[in-house]
Amino acid sequence: MTRQHVAARVDLGAIRANVAALRAATSAEVLAVVKADGYGHGLLPSARAAVAGGATWLGTALLDEALELRAAGITAPRVLAWLIGPGEAWADALAADVDVSVNAGWALDEVVAAARQTGTTARVHLKVDSGLGRGGAAPADWADLVEAARKAEAEGVVRVVGLWSHLAYADAPGHPTIVRQAEVFREAVALAEGAGIDPEVRHLANSAATLTAPEHHFDLVRPGLAVYGLSPVPDVAGPSSYGLRPAMTLAANLVHVKRVPAGSGVSYGHIYTTERETTLGLVPLGYADGVPRAGGNVGPVLAAGRSRTVAGRVCMDQLVLDLGDDDVAVGDEVVLFGPGDDGGPTAQDWAEATGTISNEIVTRVGPRDPRVYVEGGREVTP
Ligand SMILES: *Cc1c(COP(=O)(O)O)cnc(C)c1O
């Protein structure tokens, strides 16, 4: 399906350069996180651009996403999938040379069964919960998990190639939980290594820790948001301070323009009323495209060379702009967010206007909005 009048333009050169900047910021290897369709930027093009920028690993939440990378011929980098559930397609993971995260005995049992059946050795990353309170094994369960993994290693069906954890508060540099989590992680690593596990990589850092906490990089860092050029610590510094540039521009063409008198109510509920005679422009993007409904009367848009605010409610498929007396016509392009260096709004601006984080703004751009790939300003087929 090609949709006219809307484009999520993705600058592949920006993704490549962002990964190169992240590489330059660490002596660890870089795993580029491409989960959730590359944070909305497109799984395969983002992955290829990240690898071209120097990522030696790729990371996904879902095993399906990891398998899609391999099926598309992305063979060189290591690929890790971490959001694993019972009955997972373990055999497919083994056949595709995908590393899997294991955080509990049942998951180890399932991957061991698949490895026995297929006569292969599963590459496993054991995950400990060092304090995020999310996916890892509780520290109290860690010794048992390590022991079970050692038994599987002795049998030759598993190789523990990674030990890892995830931070709760890396976006608040200096937060006391960061050092505390790193300590818990180091203890878990020491216990595993003491039991004979010899991992290729130990990893803890997301984008924020990659940029602000070099002491916690270990052997591998796992940036996601920063790969796409957005700042994981917007209260501290914008992306350009880290040599990053936002890769996605969400743009649309005006599909209707009309003069209306003063006092005209605009969009559902008339939460906006024109102050004087003015021109209204209709933008064919709404909350079904991922534009937050909370952006009514507050979301920023660049139109006719000026930043403005959405007029009235954001609807399912459309929103309205009050363009004053500016010279606009049907077909003119407006930009909801982009790199920001043209004076236009960024995904971070939308996040601040609507009470969320930039990750959510780019990731929610809908599947019906075509991704258009550009390199140096020119459209390319990735
Ligand atoms: C999403 C995710 C990352 C990347 O996080 P960013 O904050 O986007 O850099 C890293 N590790 C894990 C486990 C994740 O789920």
The ligand as a Gaussian input file, in Angstrom:
#p B3LYP/6-31G(d) Opt

LIG

0 1
 C       15.105000      -1.135000      24.714000
 C       16.273000      -1.713000      25.397000
 C       17.551000      -1.144000      25.250000
 C       17.777000       0.179000      24.553000
 O       17.284000       1.213000      25.376000
 P       17.472000       2.755000      24.968000
 O       17.104000       3.474000      26.193000
 O       16.536000       2.995000      23.832000
 O       18.883000       2.901000      24.578000
 C       18.621000      -1.804000      25.800000
 N       18.458000      -2.959000      26.481000
 C       17.242000      -3.510000      26.670000
 C       17.111000      -4.766000      27.447000
 C       16.100000      -2.907000      26.145000
 O       14.905000      -3.456000      26.348000

